[in-house]
Amino acid sequence: MPLIPLPVIFVFITFIGIWLISIVILQLKNDLMGESNEFGINLAYGHFFGDNKTIDGFRVVFLPFPPGPTAGENTTLNFSVLDEENSNINNIFSALIIKEKGSNRVIEQIPYKRYEFSDFSIPYKFSNNTNYVVTLETRVMGDPKYQAEPIVASFDLSVGDLSFIAFRHLMFYFVTPASLLVAVGCLVILYRRRKQRRDNDDNEDYDDDDEPN
């Protein structure tokens, strides 16, 4: 069975390490950038990729961050409301309702607010580890139907999923550092091998020059 070349392993591990680090950096950025409006809602400029619902051609995307939130930690609820061409919609009004799934009790209700772009984020901190239903209501200005009545999209969200929390901790605290160490080790090995190869080539050239004509 042929061995995988070391440079291929190095590139693969480096890619995985960079991807994991980018997730951590994004989490830190969401926690540290505290500018918010009067309802504590921040705008985001880019489509999100996550659970989505299509309603009469409109697509509503929901992506919590971290993906497996726990009670008491800072969580960002990211939304994108897209038109039939998968593009942003200007000047929408959206409201958010969060309910406990078991009791159907409303625990949070953020009133309608105007958004210039239809990609936005809502910071929130859940109090209990349980299952929730997150409902986004959106009115689209100028639309013959959904200006008067809202687009309603509901998403299930599990807070405190122990299996996902264990996976997050494993990735952040063990896999990421190990990947970085292995990547650095591979880089050092490659550097030493190349240096040794260059030294050997230089020695061979020197020996050839010393041979009598």
N, C-alpha and C positions, 0 to 999 in steps of 0.2 A: 504494500500500500504506500503510494508516494506521500512524502511529508509535505505539509503546506509551507510554502516559502515564508521565511520570517518577515519580510517586508509586508506581505499580505496580512499576516496576523497583526503586525504593528498598526497598519492602517485601520483595520477593523476595530481593534480595541480603542484606538484613539477616537474614532468616530463615535463609538458608544459612550466613551467618557465625556466627550464634548457635548453630546446630546443630553446626558444626565446632568451635567453642570449647568446647561442652559435652563433646564427645568428649575434647578435650585435658584439660579439668578432671577428668573421670572418671579418666583415666589417672594424673594427678598425685595424685588422692585415693587410688587403689589403691596407689601407690608410697609415699605418705607415712604412711598410716594403718597402722602396723605392729603393732597389737594382734593377737595370734594365740594359739591354744591350744598345747598341748604338741606337736602334730603340725604346727604352722604353718598351720592352717586357719582361715579367717575366715568368720563367718556373714554372709549378705546377706539383706535383708528385701524381696524382690520377685521376681516371676517373671522369668526370663531368656527371651530370644527368640533361637533359633538352630537348629542342627541338632537333630533330635529323633527318637526311636525310641518306638514304641508297642508295649507288651508286655502282653497280657491286660488291656487297658484302662488300664494305667498308662502315663504318658508321661514319658520322660526327655529333658530338654533340655540341650544342651551348647553353651556359648558361650565361646570363648577371647577374652581381651583382652590386648593388641591382637589383632584378627582375624587378622593375618598375623605371628605372632611370629618372632623370630630368636634364634639361639643366643646365650646370654650376657646377654639382657635379662630384666627382671622380667616375667613373664607370669602372668595370673590365669585359672585354669580355673574357669568358673562352671557350676553345675549346678542344675537344678530337677527334682524328682521329684514328679509331679502324679497325682492320682487320676482316676477316670472323669469327675468333674465339673470337671476342670481346676483343682483346688484343692490347696493345700498338704496334706501329710501330716505329722501330729505324731509325734514320737518314732520316727524311722527310724534304722537303722544302715547306714552306707555305708563301702565301702573302694574304693581307687583303684589301678589297675594301669596302668603306662605301658610299652609295648613298642616297640622299633624294628620298623617294618613289614617291612623286608627280611629281617633276621636272626631276627625273632621273639624277640629277647633282651629280657628284663625289665630295665629300667633304673631303675624306681622302683615301690615297692609300699607304700602307706599302709594300715595295718590298719583294721579296722572301728572306727568311732567313732559314738557316739550324737549325733544332731542333733535339737534341739527342733523346728526348722522344716526343711522339705525344700528350701529355697533356700540354697545355701551356695557359698563360693568357696575355691579352693585355690591359693595362690601357688606358683609353680614357675619354675625357671630351667633351660631346656634347654641341654645341653652341645654338641650338634652340630646342624647344619642338615641335616635329613633328614626322612623321613616316619615318623610314629609312629601307633600305635593306642592310644587312651585308652579304658580300660574301667572303668566304674563298676558296682560290685556293691552292691545295696541290699536290705536285709531290712526288711519292714514288720511291726511288732509288731501282733498281733491278726489278721493276714490268714491264712486257713486254708492257703494255699499258700506265700506268700512270706515267712512268718516262718521256716520251716524251711530253705528254699532261696532264694537271692538272685535278684532281678531283675538280669539282666546286659545292659548296653547298651554297645556299643563304637562308637567314633567315630574316623574318620581325621583326622589333623592333620598338615599340612605346615608344617614349621619352616624358615624361610629361603627362602621363595618370592620370588625376586628381582622378579618382576613386581608382586606385591602390595606389597613393600617400597618399590619406586619410586613406586607410587601413593600410599602413605602419606606419603612424604616430599614428594611434589608437593602433596598436600592440606594437610599441616600447615605447610610452610615457604613455600609460594607462594600457593596458592589462598586460605587463611584470611587472611593479611595483606592480600592484594589485595582480598578481599571487604570487609574492614573499611575499607580506604582508600576504596574506591568508595562504601561506605555513608555514611561520614563526608562525602565530597565531595557526594553527593546531598543529604544533610541540610543542608549549608551552602548549596547552590544553592537548595533549597526555602525556606530561611529568608530568603535575600536577595531572592528573587522575591516572597515574601509581604510583606516589609518594603517593597520598592519599590512593590507594589500598594497597600499601606496609605498610603504617602506620597503616591502619585498621587491616591488618593481624598480624602485630607485637603486636598491642593492644590485639587482641584475644588470641594470644599465651601467652601473659603476664597474662591475666585473667585466662587462663587454668592452668597456673603454680601456681597461688595464691589459687586455689580451694583446700579445705582440703581433704585429702585422707579418 
